[in-house]
Amino acid sequence: MATPAEVAPTVAVRLDYVDRPRAIQEIVAQVADNGGTLRTLSTVRRWQDDSGTALVEIELEVEGLSEEQVTGMLGRLPEIRGCRLTQALDKV
């Protein structure tokens, strides 16, 4: 079993994105393509914005990348409407 010193840092973010097929796959691919590992993903809520666009808020934890890398790469995806840091489960 890995000791705390051997475990890569975990970054937790909440994302708001346009709810459409393959959106989550694009998020996961972006994490993997940048050398990170997705450890958790959960849906927080679903709603519509003022224009009626279906949106989803998810929380995910990424291991092996810095906060700046995670928020930067995910914030640039075209379907993302919000990207903010939160606290990883292992830090709660």
C-alpha positions in Angstrom: 0.0 0.0 0.0 1.3 3.5 -0.9 2.4 5.7 1.9 1.2 9.4 1.9 4.5 10.5 0.6 4.1 8.3 -2.5 0.6 9.4 -3.4 0.3 12.1 -6.1 -1.5 15.3 -5.2 -5.2 15.4 -5.9 -7.0 18.4 -7.3 -10.7 18.7 -6.9 -12.8 20.9 -9.2 -16.5 21.6 -9.9 -17.4 22.0 -13.5 -20.6 23.4 -15.1 -21.0 22.2 -18.6 -23.5 22.0 -21.4 -25.3 18.6 -21.0 -24.8 16.7 -24.3 -23.6 13.3 -25.3 -19.8 12.8 -25.1 -19.2 15.8 -22.8 -17.9 13.7 -20.0 -15.7 11.7 -22.4 -14.1 14.9 -23.6 -13.4 16.0 -20.1 -11.8 12.6 -19.2 -9.8 12.6 -22.4 -8.4 16.0 -21.7 -7.3 14.9 -18.2 -5.6 11.8 -19.6 -4.0 13.6 -22.6 -2.4 16.0 -20.1 -1.0 13.1 -18.0 -3.6 13.1 -15.2 -5.7 10.4 -13.7 -9.4 10.8 -13.0 -10.1 9.4 -9.6 -13.7 10.4 -8.9 -16.6 11.9 -10.8 -20.0 12.7 -9.4 -23.0 14.6 -10.7 -24.0 17.4 -8.3 -27.0 18.8 -10.1 -28.7 19.4 -13.5 -30.5 22.6 -14.4 -31.2 25.0 -17.3 -29.8 28.4 -17.7 -31.8 31.5 -18.6 -31.7 30.6 -22.3 -33.0 27.1 -21.7 -29.7 25.4 -22.2 -29.4 22.1 -20.3 -26.4 22.3 -17.9 -24.8 19.8 -15.5 -22.6 20.5 -12.5 -20.1 17.7 -11.7 -17.3 17.3 -9.2 -14.2 15.5 -10.1 -10.8 14.7 -8.6 -7.7 14.5 -10.7 -4.4 13.0 -9.6 -1.0 13.9 -11.0 -1.6 17.4 -12.2 -1.4 20.8 -10.5 -4.4 23.1 -9.8 -3.3 25.4 -12.5 -3.0 22.6 -15.1 -6.4 21.2 -14.2 -8.4 24.5 -14.2 -6.5 25.8 -17.2 -7.1 22.8 -19.5 -10.7 22.1 -18.4 -11.6 25.8 -18.4 -10.7 26.0 -22.1 -13.1 23.3 -23.2 -15.8 24.9 -25.3 -18.7 23.3 -23.4 -17.5 24.4 -20.0 -19.4 27.2 -18.4 -17.7 27.2 -15.0 -14.6 25.7 -13.5 -13.7 26.2 -9.8 -11.6 24.5 -7.2 -13.1 22.6 -4.3 -11.7 20.4 -1.6 -10.6 16.8 -2.4 -12.3 14.1 -0.3 -9.0 13.0 1.2 -8.7 16.5 2.7 -12.1 16.8 4.2 
